[in-house]
């Protein structure tokens, strides 16, 4: 999956709205649910990767460089 976090999140929200509308058949609901799980996992993976990057920056002391640039 090659979506940004925002794109995947928006698609996931759309799927949730469709599932909550109660106008979907069982087959369509199952298909939407499956797609939603994939999008959820993709979003979660992107967040974990971002957290790792932030953690690495913090360990390297780069966070301090950003703070001095803001002042």
Predicted model as a PDB file, atoms N, CA, C, CB and O in Angstrom, pLDDT in the B-factor column:
MODEL        1                                                                  
ATOM      1  N   UNK A   1       0.854  -1.173   0.000  1.00 83.00           N  
ATOM      2  CA  UNK A   1       0.000   0.000   0.000  1.00 83.00           C  
ATOM      3  C   UNK A   1       0.899   1.235   0.000  1.00 83.00           C  
ATOM      4  CB  UNK A   1      -0.972  -0.001   1.229  1.00 83.00           C  
ATOM      5  O   UNK A   1       1.822   1.354   0.806  1.00 83.00           O  
ATOM      6  N   UNK A   2       0.611   2.132  -0.909  1.00 92.00           N  
ATOM      7  CA  UNK A   2       1.471   3.306  -1.060  1.00 92.00           C  
ATOM      8  C   UNK A   2       0.671   4.589  -0.823  1.00 92.00           C  
ATOM      9  CB  UNK A   2       2.116   3.327  -2.464  1.00 92.00           C  
ATOM     10  O   UNK A   2       0.652   5.490  -1.661  1.00 92.00           O  
ATOM     11  N   UNK A   3       0.018   4.651   0.324  1.00 95.00           N  
ATOM     12  CA  UNK A   3      -0.775   5.817   0.692  1.00 95.00           C  
ATOM     13  C   UNK A   3      -0.103   6.567   1.827  1.00 95.00           C  
ATOM     14  CB  UNK A   3      -2.200   5.405   1.091  1.00 95.00           C  
ATOM     15  O   UNK A   3       0.571   5.971   2.667  1.00 95.00           O  
ATOM     16  N   UNK A   4      -0.290   7.875   1.844  1.00 95.00           N  
ATOM     17  CA  UNK A   4       0.172   8.635   2.999  1.00 95.00           C  
ATOM     18  C   UNK A   4      -0.755   8.326   4.165  1.00 95.00           C  
ATOM     19  CB  UNK A   4       0.213  10.171   2.698  1.00 95.00           C  
ATOM     20  O   UNK A   4      -1.825   7.743   3.986  1.00 95.00           O  
ATOM     21  N   UNK A   5      -0.339   8.718   5.342  1.00 95.00           N  
ATOM     22  CA  UNK A   5      -1.182   8.501   6.518  1.00 95.00           C  
ATOM     23  C   UNK A   5      -2.532   9.187   6.346  1.00 95.00           C  
ATOM     24  CB  UNK A   5      -0.483   9.015   7.786  1.00 95.00           C  
ATOM     25  O   UNK A   5      -3.576   8.605   6.642  1.00 95.00           O  
ATOM     26  N   UNK A   6      -2.504  10.412   5.874  1.00 96.00           N  
ATOM     27  CA  UNK A   6      -3.730  11.184   5.731  1.00 96.00           C  
ATOM     28  C   UNK A   6      -4.678  10.539   4.720  1.00 96.00           C  
ATOM     29  CB  UNK A   6      -3.405  12.615   5.308  1.00 96.00           C  
ATOM     30  O   UNK A   6      -5.885  10.478   4.954  1.00 96.00           O  
ATOM     31  N   UNK A   7      -4.139  10.059   3.604  1.00 96.00           N  
ATOM     32  CA  UNK A   7      -4.965   9.406   2.591  1.00 96.00           C  
ATOM     33  C   UNK A   7      -5.604   8.132   3.149  1.00 96.00           C  
ATOM     34  CB  UNK A   7      -4.125   9.078   1.345  1.00 96.00           C  
ATOM     35  O   UNK A   7      -6.801   7.904   2.978  1.00 96.00           O  
ATOM     36  N   UNK A   8      -4.803   7.314   3.809  1.00 96.00           N  
ATOM     37  CA  UNK A   8      -5.305   6.066   4.375  1.00 96.00           C  
ATOM     38  C   UNK A   8      -6.343   6.342   5.459  1.00 96.00           C  
ATOM     39  CB  UNK A   8      -4.151   5.232   4.945  1.00 96.00           C  
ATOM     40  O   UNK A   8      -7.362   5.656   5.528  1.00 96.00           O  
ATOM     41  N   UNK A   9      -6.096   7.328   6.295  1.00 96.00           N  
ATOM     42  CA  UNK A   9      -7.016   7.674   7.368  1.00 96.00           C  
ATOM     43  C   UNK A   9      -8.353   8.161   6.807  1.00 96.00           C  
ATOM     44  CB  UNK A   9      -6.397   8.744   8.271  1.00 96.00           C  
ATOM     45  O   UNK A   9      -9.415   7.788   7.304  1.00 96.00           O  
ATOM     46  N   UNK A  10      -8.292   8.991   5.776  1.00 97.00           N  
ATOM     47  CA  UNK A  10      -9.518   9.483   5.156  1.00 97.00           C  
ATOM     48  C   UNK A  10     -10.326   8.348   4.532  1.00 97.00           C  
ATOM     49  CB  UNK A  10      -9.190  10.530   4.100  1.00 97.00           C  
ATOM     50  O   UNK A  10     -11.552   8.324   4.639  1.00 97.00           O  
ATOM     51  N   UNK A  11      -9.639   7.408   3.879  1.00 97.00           N  
ATOM     52  CA  UNK A  11     -10.329   6.253   3.309  1.00 97.00           C  
ATOM     53  C   UNK A  11     -10.964   5.408   4.412  1.00 97.00           C  
ATOM     54  CB  UNK A  11      -9.353   5.399   2.478  1.00 97.00           C  
ATOM     55  O   UNK A  11     -12.081   4.913   4.264  1.00 97.00           O  
ATOM     56  N   UNK A  12     -10.244   5.254   5.506  1.00 96.00           N  
ATOM     57  CA  UNK A  12     -10.764   4.488   6.635  1.00 96.00           C  
ATOM     58  C   UNK A  12     -12.014   5.155   7.207  1.00 96.00           C  
ATOM     59  CB  UNK A  12      -9.690   4.339   7.726  1.00 96.00           C  
ATOM     60  O   UNK A  12     -12.987   4.472   7.524  1.00 96.00           O  
ATOM     61  N   UNK A  13     -11.997   6.458   7.340  1.00 96.00           N  
ATOM     62  CA  UNK A  13     -13.175   7.186   7.821  1.00 96.00           C  
ATOM     63  C   UNK A  13     -14.359   6.992   6.881  1.00 96.00           C  
ATOM     64  CB  UNK A  13     -12.859   8.682   7.968  1.00 96.00           C  
ATOM     65  O   UNK A  13     -15.492   6.818   7.329  1.00 96.00           O  
ATOM     66  N   UNK A  14     -14.096   7.024   5.581  1.00 96.00           N  
ATOM     67  CA  UNK A  14     -15.143   6.818   4.587  1.00 96.00           C  
ATOM     68  C   UNK A  14     -15.756   5.427   4.716  1.00 96.00           C  
ATOM     69  CB  UNK A  14     -14.585   7.020   3.177  1.00 96.00           C  
ATOM     70  O   UNK A  14     -16.973   5.267   4.629  1.00 96.00           O  
ATOM     71  N   UNK A  15     -14.920   4.442   4.921  1.00 96.00           N  
ATOM     72  CA  UNK A  15     -15.394   3.060   5.096  1.00 96.00           C  
ATOM     73  C   UNK A  15     -16.261   2.961   6.337  1.00 96.00           C  
ATOM     74  CB  UNK A  15     -14.205   2.076   5.196  1.00 96.00           C  
ATOM     75  O   UNK A  15     -17.316   2.326   6.308  1.00 96.00           O  
ATOM     76  N   UNK A  16     -15.830   3.578   7.421  1.00 94.00           N  
ATOM     77  CA  UNK A  16     -16.611   3.542   8.657  1.00 94.00           C  
ATOM     78  C   UNK A  16     -17.984   4.185   8.468  1.00 94.00           C  
ATOM     79  CB  UNK A  16     -15.854   4.249   9.782  1.00 94.00           C  
ATOM     80  O   UNK A  16     -18.986   3.679   8.971  1.00 94.00           O  
ATOM     81  N   UNK A  17     -18.024   5.289   7.749  1.00 94.00           N  
ATOM     82  CA  UNK A  17     -19.300   5.946   7.486  1.00 94.00           C  
ATOM     83  C   UNK A  17     -20.220   5.041   6.680  1.00 94.00           C  
ATOM     84  CB  UNK A  17     -19.080   7.266   6.747  1.00 94.00           C  
ATOM     85  O   UNK A  17     -21.415   4.956   6.960  1.00 94.00           O  
ATOM     86  N   UNK A  18     -19.663   4.365   5.680  1.00 93.00           N  
ATOM     87  CA  UNK A  18     -20.476   3.466   4.857  1.00 93.00           C  
ATOM     88  C   UNK A  18     -20.987   2.282   5.675  1.00 93.00           C  
ATOM     89  CB  UNK A  18     -19.666   2.963   3.655  1.00 93.00           C  
ATOM     90  O   UNK A  18     -22.129   1.851   5.512  1.00 93.00           O  
ATOM     91  N   UNK A  19     -20.142   1.767   6.545  1.00 92.00           N  
ATOM     92  CA  UNK A  19     -20.576   0.646   7.381  1.00 92.00           C  
ATOM     93  C   UNK A  19     -21.653   1.069   8.379  1.00 92.00           C  
ATOM     94  CB  UNK A  19     -19.382   0.052   8.126  1.00 92.00           C  
ATOM     95  O   UNK A  19     -22.573   0.306   8.671  1.00 92.00           O  
ATOM     96  N   UNK A  20     -21.533   2.276   8.892  1.00 92.00           N  
ATOM     97  CA  UNK A  20     -22.506   2.774   9.864  1.00 92.00           C  
ATOM     98  C   UNK A  20     -23.826   3.164   9.222  1.00 92.00           C  
ATOM     99  CB  UNK A  20     -21.938   3.957  10.601  1.00 92.00           C  
ATOM    100  O   UNK A  20     -24.835   3.273   9.918  1.00 92.00           O  
ATOM    101  N   UNK A  21     -23.846   3.377   7.911  1.00 89.00           N  
ATOM    102  CA  UNK A  21     -25.065   3.807   7.234  1.00 89.00           C  
ATOM    103  C   UNK A  21     -26.119   2.708   7.174  1.00 89.00           C  
ATOM    104  CB  UNK A  21     -24.740   4.272   5.837  1.00 89.00           C  
ATOM    105  O   UNK A  21     -27.297   2.994   6.958  1.00 89.00           O  
ATOM    106  N   UNK A  22     -25.721   1.482   7.358  1.00 83.00           N  
ATOM    107  CA  UNK A  22     -26.620   0.321   7.363  1.00 83.00           C  
ATOM    108  C   UNK A  22     -27.288   0.083   6.013  1.00 83.00           C  
ATOM    109  CB  UNK A  22     -27.684   0.499   8.424  1.00 83.00           C  
ATOM    110  O   UNK A  22     -28.265  -0.660   5.928  1.00 83.00           O  
ATOM    111  N   UNK A  23     -26.773   0.704   4.965  1.00 88.00           N  
ATOM    112  CA  UNK A  23     -27.321   0.503   3.626  1.00 88.00           C  
ATOM    113  C   UNK A  23     -26.447  -0.423   2.789  1.00 88.00           C  
ATOM    114  CB  UNK A  23     -27.481   1.838   2.919  1.00 88.00           C  
ATOM    115  O   UNK A  23     -26.582  -0.464   1.566  1.00 88.00           O  
ATOM    116  N   UNK A  24     -25.567  -1.154   3.428  1.00 90.00           N  
ATOM    117  CA  UNK A  24     -24.675  -2.042   2.690  1.00 90.00           C  
ATOM    118  C   UNK A  24     -25.085  -3.487   2.900  1.00 90.00           C  
ATOM    119  CB  UNK A  24     -23.216  -1.832   3.121  1.00 90.00           C  
ATOM    120  O   UNK A  24     -25.580  -3.871   3.960  1.00 90.00           O  
ATOM    121  N   UNK A  25     -24.869  -4.264   1.876  1.00 92.00           N  
ATOM    122  CA  UNK A  25     -25.178  -5.688   1.974  1.00 92.00           C  
ATOM    123  C   UNK A  25     -24.126  -6.368   2.852  1.00 92.00           C  
ATOM    124  CB  UNK A  25     -25.233  -6.347   0.560  1.00 92.00           C  
ATOM    125  O   UNK A  25     -23.100  -5.776   3.187  1.00 92.00           O  
ATOM    126  N   UNK A  26     -24.396  -7.591   3.208  1.00 93.00           N  
ATOM    127  CA  UNK A  26     -23.454  -8.352   4.026  1.00 93.00           C  
ATOM    128  C   UNK A  26     -22.129  -8.530   3.296  1.00 93.00           C  
ATOM    129  CB  UNK A  26     -24.043  -9.720   4.396  1.00 93.00           C  
ATOM    130  O   UNK A  26     -21.063  -8.345   3.881  1.00 93.00           O  
ATOM    131  N   UNK A  27     -22.198  -8.891   2.008  1.00 95.00           N  
ATOM    132  CA  UNK A  27     -20.972  -9.085   1.232  1.00 95.00           C  
ATOM    133  C   UNK A  27     -20.157  -7.797   1.132  1.00 95.00           C  
ATOM    134  CB  UNK A  27     -21.311  -9.595  -0.168  1.00 95.00           C  
ATOM    135  O   UNK A  27     -18.935  -7.805   1.280  1.00 95.00           O  
ATOM    136  N   UNK A  28     -20.856  -6.692   0.878  1.00 95.00           N  
ATOM    137  CA  UNK A  28     -20.167  -5.406   0.785  1.00 95.00           C  
ATOM    138  C   UNK A  28     -19.581  -5.015   2.141  1.00 95.00           C  
ATOM    139  CB  UNK A  28     -21.128  -4.312   0.282  1.00 95.00           C  
ATOM    140  O   UNK A  28     -18.470  -4.489   2.210  1.00 95.00           O  
ATOM    141  N   UNK A  29     -20.318  -5.267   3.204  1.00 94.00           N  
ATOM    142  CA  UNK A  29     -19.830  -4.954   4.552  1.00 94.00           C  
ATOM    143  C   UNK A  29     -18.556  -5.733   4.871  1.00 94.00           C  
ATOM    144  CB  UNK A  29     -20.912  -5.266   5.600  1.00 94.00           C  
ATOM    145  O   UNK A  29     -17.606  -5.187   5.432  1.00 94.00           O  
ATOM    146  N   UNK A  30     -18.547  -7.011   4.507  1.00 96.00           N  
ATOM    147  CA  UNK A  30     -17.357  -7.828   4.750  1.00 96.00           C  
ATOM    148  C   UNK A  30     -16.163  -7.324   3.945  1.00 96.00           C  
ATOM    149  CB  UNK A  30     -17.637  -9.292   4.406  1.00 96.00           C  
ATOM    150  O   UNK A  30     -15.039  -7.285   4.444  1.00 96.00           O  
ATOM    151  N   UNK A  31     -16.415  -6.941   2.704  1.00 96.00           N  
ATOM    152  CA  UNK A  31     -15.349  -6.404   1.863  1.00 96.00           C  
ATOM    153  C   UNK A  31     -14.817  -5.086   2.427  1.00 96.00           C  
ATOM    154  CB  UNK A  31     -15.854  -6.200   0.429  1.00 96.00           C  
ATOM    155  O   UNK A  31     -13.607  -4.865   2.468  1.00 96.00           O  
ATOM    156  N   UNK A  32     -15.725  -4.219   2.857  1.00 95.00           N  
ATOM    157  CA  UNK A  32     -15.321  -2.946   3.462  1.00 95.00           C  
ATOM    158  C   UNK A  32     -14.548  -3.170   4.756  1.00 95.00           C  
ATOM    159  CB  UNK A  32     -16.547  -2.070   3.731  1.00 95.00           C  
ATOM    160  O   UNK A  32     -13.559  -2.490   5.032  1.00 95.00           O  
ATOM    161  N   UNK A  33     -15.014  -4.131   5.542  1.00 96.00           N  
ATOM    162  CA  UNK A  33     -14.328  -4.443   6.797  1.00 96.00           C  
ATOM    163  C   UNK A  33     -12.895  -4.907   6.523  1.00 96.00           C  
ATOM    164  CB  UNK A  33     -15.103  -5.526   7.583  1.00 96.00           C  
ATOM    165  O   UNK A  33     -11.956  -4.480   7.195  1.00 96.00           O  
ATOM    166  N   UNK A  34     -12.740  -5.779   5.536  1.00 97.00           N  
ATOM    167  CA  UNK A  34     -11.409  -6.278   5.182  1.00 97.00           C  
ATOM    168  C   UNK A  34     -10.497  -5.144   4.721  1.00 97.00           C  
ATOM    169  CB  UNK A  34     -11.514  -7.344   4.085  1.00 97.00           C  
ATOM    170  O   UNK A  34      -9.335  -5.070   5.119  1.00 97.00           O  
ATOM    171  N   UNK A  35     -11.036  -4.263   3.881  1.00 97.00           N  
ATOM    172  CA  UNK A  35     -10.247  -3.114   3.424  1.00 97.00           C  
ATOM    173  C   UNK A  35      -9.907  -2.196   4.599  1.00 97.00           C  
ATOM    174  CB  UNK A  35     -11.013  -2.328   2.335  1.00 97.00           C  
ATOM    175  O   UNK A  35      -8.803  -1.659   4.677  1.00 97.00           O  
ATOM    176  N   UNK A  36     -10.856  -2.024   5.500  1.00 96.00           N  
ATOM    177  CA  UNK A  36     -10.627  -1.185   6.677  1.00 96.00           C  
ATOM    178  C   UNK A  36      -9.526  -1.716   7.564  1.00 96.00           C  
ATOM    179  CB  UNK A  36     -11.890  -1.057   7.475  1.00 96.00           C  
ATOM    180  O   UNK A  36      -8.723  -0.947   8.091  1.00 96.00           O  
ATOM    181  N   UNK A  37      -9.481  -3.024   7.733  1.00 97.00           N  
ATOM    182  CA  UNK A  37      -8.416  -3.639   8.539  1.00 97.00           C  
ATOM    183  C   UNK A  37      -7.056  -3.386   7.892  1.00 97.00           C  
ATOM    184  CB  UNK A  37      -8.658  -5.165   8.703  1.00 97.00           C  
ATOM    185  O   UNK A  37      -6.086  -3.077   8.584  1.00 97.00           O  
ATOM    186  N   UNK A  38      -6.983  -3.514   6.583  1.00 97.00           N  
ATOM    187  CA  UNK A  38      -5.719  -3.250   5.873  1.00 97.00           C  
ATOM    188  C   UNK A  38      -5.285  -1.798   6.049  1.00 97.00           C  
ATOM    189  CB  UNK A  38      -5.863  -3.577   4.372  1.00 97.00           C  
ATOM    190  O   UNK A  38      -4.111  -1.514   6.287  1.00 97.00           O  
ATOM    191  N   UNK A  39      -6.246  -0.887   5.928  1.00 97.00           N  
ATOM    192  CA  UNK A  39      -5.931   0.533   6.099  1.00 97.00           C  
ATOM    193  C   UNK A  39      -5.507   0.836   7.531  1.00 97.00           C  
ATOM    194  CB  UNK A  39      -7.137   1.396   5.718  1.00 97.00           C  
ATOM    195  O   UNK A  39      -4.574   1.608   7.758  1.00 97.00           O  
ATOM    196  N   UNK A  40      -6.195   0.226   8.498  1.00 97.00           N  
ATOM    197  CA  UNK A  40      -5.828   0.401   9.904  1.00 97.00           C  
ATOM    198  C   UNK A  40      -4.389  -0.052  10.145  1.00 97.00           C  
ATOM    199  CB  UNK A  40      -6.794  -0.382  10.816  1.00 97.00           C  
ATOM    200  O   UNK A  40      -3.613   0.651  10.792  1.00 97.00           O  
ATOM    201  N   UNK A  41      -4.038  -1.215   9.628  1.00 97.00           N  
ATOM    202  CA  UNK A  41      -2.680  -1.736   9.804  1.00 97.00           C  
ATOM    203  C   UNK A  41      -1.658  -0.829   9.132  1.00 97.00           C  
ATOM    204  CB  UNK A  41      -2.572  -3.161   9.239  1.00 97.00           C  
ATOM    205  O   UNK A  41      -0.572  -0.606   9.667  1.00 97.00           O  
ATOM    206  N   UNK A  42      -2.006  -0.307   7.964  1.00 96.00           N  
ATOM    207  CA  UNK A  42      -1.105   0.597   7.251  1.00 96.00           C  
ATOM    208  C   UNK A  42      -0.882   1.880   8.058  1.00 96.00           C  
ATOM    209  CB  UNK A  42      -1.673   0.934   5.853  1.00 96.00           C  
ATOM    210  O   UNK A  42       0.253   2.333   8.209  1.00 96.00           O  
ATOM    211  N   UNK A  43      -1.965   2.461   8.575  1.00 96.00           N  
ATOM    212  CA  UNK A  43      -1.843   3.672   9.396  1.00 96.00           C  
ATOM    213  C   UNK A  43      -1.003   3.400  10.636  1.00 96.00           C  
ATOM    214  CB  UNK A  43      -3.233   4.193   9.805  1.00 96.00           C  
ATOM    215  O   UNK A  43      -0.140   4.197  11.003  1.00 96.00           O  
ATOM    216  N   UNK A  44      -1.262   2.278  11.267  1.00 96.00           N  
ATOM    217  CA  UNK A  44      -0.521   1.913  12.467  1.00 96.00           C  
ATOM    218  C   UNK A  44       0.971   1.761  12.165  1.00 96.00           C  
ATOM    219  CB  UNK A  44      -1.078   0.614  13.060  1.00 96.00           C  
ATOM    220  O   UNK A  44       1.813   2.209  12.943  1.00 96.00           O  
ATOM    221  N   UNK A  45       1.292   1.137  11.046  1.00 96.00           N  
ATOM    222  CA  UNK A  45       2.697   0.956  10.653  1.00 96.00           C  
ATOM    223  C   UNK A  45       3.371   2.305  10.404  1.00 96.00           C  
ATOM    224  CB  UNK A  45       2.795   0.076   9.388  1.00 96.00           C  
ATOM    225  O   UNK A  45       4.511   2.519  10.818  1.00 96.00           O  
ATOM    226  N   UNK A  46       2.664   3.213   9.728  1.00 95.00           N  
ATOM    227  CA  UNK A  46       3.229   4.541   9.469  1.00 95.00           C  
ATOM    228  C   UNK A  46       3.476   5.299  10.772  1.00 95.00           C  
ATOM    229  CB  UNK A  46       2.295   5.351   8.559  1.00 95.00           C  
ATOM    230  O   UNK A  46       4.492   5.979  10.916  1.00 95.00           O  
ATOM    231  N   UNK A  47       2.549   5.181  11.715  1.00 95.00           N  
ATOM    232  CA  UNK A  47       2.729   5.849  13.012  1.00 95.00           C  
ATOM    233  C   UNK A  47       3.898   5.254  13.786  1.00 95.00           C  
ATOM    234  CB  UNK A  47       1.449   5.747  13.847  1.00 95.00           C  
ATOM    235  O   UNK A  47       4.666   5.983  14.414  1.00 95.00           O  
ATOM    236  N   UNK A  48       4.035   3.931  13.742  1.00 95.00           N  
ATOM    237  CA  UNK A  48       5.157   3.286  14.426  1.00 95.00           C  
ATOM    238  C   UNK A  48       6.479   3.726  13.819  1.00 95.00           C  
ATOM    239  CB  UNK A  48       5.027   1.757  14.358  1.00 95.00           C  
ATOM    240  O   UNK A  48       7.438   3.978  14.549  1.00 95.00           O  
ATOM    241  N   UNK A  49       6.546   3.823  12.484  1.00 93.00           N  
ATOM    242  CA  UNK A  49       7.773   4.272  11.820  1.00 93.00           C  
ATOM    243  C   UNK A  49       8.108   5.714  12.194  1.00 93.00           C  
ATOM    244  CB  UNK A  49       7.633   4.145  10.298  1.00 93.00           C  
ATOM    245  O   UNK A  49       9.273   6.051  12.407  1.00 93.00           O  
ATOM    246  N   UNK A  50       7.088   6.559  12.271  1.00 92.00           N  
ATOM    247  CA  UNK A  50       7.314   7.948  12.665  1.00 92.00           C  
ATOM    248  C   UNK A  50       7.814   8.021  14.097  1.00 92.00           C  
ATOM    249  CB  UNK A  50       6.030   8.771  12.508  1.00 92.00           C  
ATOM    250  O   UNK A  50       8.704   8.811  14.413  1.00 92.00           O  
ATOM    251  N   UNK A  51       7.241   7.199  14.959  1.00 92.00           N  
ATOM    252  CA  UNK A  51       7.672   7.166  16.358  1.00 92.00           C  
ATOM    253  C   UNK A  51       9.127   6.716  16.469  1.00 92.00           C  
ATOM    254  CB  UNK A  51       6.766   6.231  17.179  1.00 92.00           C  
ATOM    255  O   UNK A  51       9.885   7.258  17.273  1.00 92.00           O  
ATOM    256  N   UNK A  52       9.517   5.731  15.666  1.00 90.00           N  
ATOM    257  CA  UNK A  52      10.913   5.274  15.676  1.00 90.00           C  
ATOM    258  C   UNK A  52      11.854   6.382  15.229  1.00 90.00           C  
ATOM    259  CB  UNK A  52      11.083   4.046  14.770  1.00 90.00           C  
ATOM    260  O   UNK A  52      12.917   6.572  15.821  1.00 90.00           O  
ATOM    261  N   UNK A  53      11.470   7.117  14.187  1.00 88.00           N  
ATOM    262  CA  UNK A  53      12.311   8.213  13.700  1.00 88.00           C  
ATOM    263  C   UNK A  53      12.480   9.281  14.773  1.00 88.00           C  
ATOM    264  CB  UNK A  53      11.707   8.834  12.428  1.00 88.00           C  
ATOM    265  O   UNK A  53      13.585   9.776  14.997  1.00 88.00           O  
ATOM    266  N   UNK A  54      11.390   9.630  15.430  1.00 87.00           N  
ATOM    267  CA  UNK A  54      11.452  10.644  16.490  1.00 87.00           C  
ATOM    268  C   UNK A  54      12.336  10.162  17.627  1.00 87.00           C  
ATOM    269  CB  UNK A  54      10.040  10.976  17.017  1.00 87.00           C  
ATOM    270  O   UNK A  54      13.122  10.926  18.188  1.00 87.00           O  
ATOM    271  N   UNK A  55      12.198   8.889  17.959  1.00 86.00           N  
ATOM    272  CA  UNK A  55      13.011   8.314  19.026  1.00 86.00           C  
ATOM    273  C   UNK A  55      14.497   8.363  18.662  1.00 86.00           C  
ATOM    274  CB  UNK A  55      12.579   6.865  19.308  1.00 86.00           C  
ATOM    275  O   UNK A  55      15.338   8.682  19.503  1.00 86.00           O  
ATOM    276  N   UNK A  56      14.810   8.047  17.411  1.00 83.00           N  
ATOM    277  CA  UNK A  56      16.214   8.078  16.964  1.00 83.00           C  
ATOM    278  C   UNK A  56      16.756   9.499  17.003  1.00 83.00           C  
ATOM    279  CB  UNK A  56      16.347   7.501  15.538  1.00 83.00           C  
ATOM    280  O   UNK A  56      17.889   9.719  17.431  1.00 83.00           O  
ATOM    281  N   UNK A  57      15.946  10.478  16.553  1.00 79.00           N  
ATOM    282  CA  UNK A  57      16.377  11.866  16.599  1.00 79.00           C  
ATOM    283  C   UNK A  57      16.644  12.303  18.033  1.00 79.00           C  
ATOM    284  CB  UNK A  57      15.329  12.771  15.955  1.00 79.00           C  
ATOM    285  O   UNK A  57      17.621  12.998  18.309  1.00 79.00           O  
ATOM    286  N   UNK A  58      15.780  11.896  18.926  1.00 81.00           N  
ATOM    287  CA  UNK A  58      15.942  12.256  20.330  1.00 81.00           C  
ATOM    288  C   UNK A  58      17.218  11.660  20.902  1.00 81.00           C  
ATOM    289  CB  UNK A  58      14.737  11.793  21.142  1.00 81.00           C  
ATOM    290  O   UNK A  58      17.933  12.317  21.658  1.00 81.00           O  
ATOM    291  N   UNK A  59      17.500  10.418  20.542  1.00 79.00           N  
ATOM    292  CA  UNK A  59      18.713   9.753  21.039  1.00 79.00           C  
ATOM    293  C   UNK A  59      19.970  10.414  20.508  1.00 79.00           C  
ATOM    294  CB  UNK A  59      18.708   8.279  20.655  1.00 79.00           C  
ATOM    295  O   UNK A  59      21.002  10.421  21.180  1.00 79.00           O  
ATOM    296  N   UNK A  60      19.892  10.973  19.298  1.00 77.00           N  
ATOM    297  CA  UNK A  60      21.057  11.616  18.699  1.00 77.00           C  
ATOM    298  C   UNK A  60      21.223  13.065  19.161  1.00 77.00           C  
ATOM    299  CB  UNK A  60      20.950  11.569  17.188  1.00 77.00           C  
ATOM    300  O   UNK A  60      22.219  13.714  18.842  1.00 77.00           O  
ATOM    301  N   UNK A  61      20.263  13.554  19.895  1.00 74.00           N  
ATOM    302  CA  UNK A  61      20.348  14.926  20.382  1.00 74.00           C  
ATOM    303  C   UNK A  61      19.910  15.946  19.364  1.00 74.00           C  
ATOM    304  CB  UNK A  61      21.736  15.227  20.807  1.00 74.00           C  
ATOM    305  O   UNK A  61      20.125  17.143  19.559  1.00 74.00           O  
ATOM    306  N   UNK A  62      19.301  15.505  18.286  1.00 61.00           N  
ATOM    307  CA  UNK A  62      18.862  16.429  17.247  1.00 61.00           C  
ATOM    308  C   UNK A  62      17.721  17.296  17.756  1.00 61.00           C  
ATOM    309  CB  UNK A  62      18.430  15.664  15.989  1.00 61.00           C  
ATOM    310  O   UNK A  62      17.542  18.421  17.290  1.00 61.00           O  
ATOM    311  N   UNK A  63      16.966  16.795  18.687  1.00 54.00           N  
ATOM    312  CA  UNK A  63      15.855  17.545  19.250  1.00 54.00           C  
ATOM    313  C   UNK A  63      16.355  18.873  19.817  1.00 54.00           C  
ATOM    314  CB  UNK A  63      15.141  16.721  20.340  1.00 54.00           C  
ATOM    315  O   UNK A  63      15.672  19.890  19.701  1.00 54.00           O  
ATOM    316  N   UNK A  64      17.518  18.873  20.418  1.00 56.00           N  
ATOM    317  CA  UNK A  64      18.078  20.095  20.979  1.00 56.00           C  
ATOM    318  C   UNK A  64      18.384  21.097  19.890  1.00 56.00           C  
ATOM    319  CB  UNK A  64      19.333  19.792  21.777  1.00 56.00           C  
ATOM    320  O   UNK A  64      18.204  22.299  20.089  1.00 56.00           O  
ATOM    321  N   UNK A  65      18.852  20.621  18.723  1.00 55.00           N  
ATOM    322  CA  UNK A  65      19.137  21.517  17.610  1.00 55.00           C  
ATOM    323  C   UNK A  65      17.866  22.216  17.126  1.00 55.00           C  
ATOM    324  CB  UNK A  65      19.784  20.742  16.459  1.00 55.00           C  
ATOM    325  O   UNK A  65      17.898  23.399  16.787  1.00 55.00           O  
ATOM    326  N   UNK A  66      16.749  21.486  17.094  1.00 55.00           N  
ATOM    327  CA  UNK A  66      15.486  22.090  16.678  1.00 55.00           C  
ATOM    328  C   UNK A  66      15.047  23.150  17.660  1.00 55.00           C  
ATOM    329  CB  UNK A  66      14.403  21.030  16.537  1.00 55.00           C  
ATOM    330  O   UNK A  66      14.535  24.191  17.247  1.00 55.00           O  
ATOM    331  N   UNK A  67      15.227  22.923  18.933  1.00 55.00           N  
ATOM    332  CA  UNK A  67      14.815  23.884  19.948  1.00 55.00           C  
ATOM    333  C   UNK A  67      15.604  25.184  19.829  1.00 55.00           C  
ATOM    334  CB  UNK A  67      14.992  23.289  21.343  1.00 55.00           C  
ATOM    335  O   UNK A  67      15.030  26.257  20.012  1.00 55.00           O  
ATOM    336  N   UNK A  68      16.885  25.124  19.531  1.00 53.00           N  
ATOM    337  CA  UNK A  68      17.682  26.341  19.409  1.00 53.00           C  
ATOM    338  C   UNK A  68      17.329  27.090  18.128  1.00 53.00           C  
ATOM    339  CB  UNK A  68      19.180  26.007  19.435  1.00 53.00           C  
ATOM    340  O   UNK A  68      17.444  28.315  18.081  1.00 53.00           O  
ATOM    341  N   UNK A  69      16.904  26.381  17.100  1.00 57.00           N  
ATOM    342  CA  UNK A  69      16.537  27.040  15.852  1.00 57.00           C  
ATOM    343  C   UNK A  69      15.222  27.790  16.001  1.00 57.00           C  
ATOM    344  CB  UNK A  69      16.436  26.020  14.718  1.00 57.00           C  
ATOM    345  O   UNK A  69      15.018  28.803  15.331  1.00 57.00           O  
ATOM    346  N   UNK A  70      14.332  27.323  16.856  1.00 55.00           N  
ATOM    347  CA  UNK A  70      13.034  27.954  17.045  1.00 55.00           C  
ATOM    348  C   UNK A  70      13.132  29.241  17.834  1.00 55.00           C  
ATOM    349  CB  UNK A  70      12.096  27.008  17.735  1.00 55.00           C  
ATOM    350  O   UNK A  70      12.285  30.121  17.678  1.00 55.00           O  
ATOM    351  N   UNK A  71      14.136  29.374  18.671  1.00 53.00           N  
ATOM    352  CA  UNK A  71      14.252  30.533  19.564  1.00 53.00           C  
ATOM    353  C   UNK A  71      14.728  31.745  18.878  1.00 53.00           C  
ATOM    354  CB  UNK A  71      15.153  30.241  20.682  1.00 53.00           C  
ATOM    355  O   UNK A  71      14.872  32.794  19.507  1.00 53.00           O  
TER     356      UNK A  71                                                      
ENDMDL                                                                          
END                                                                             
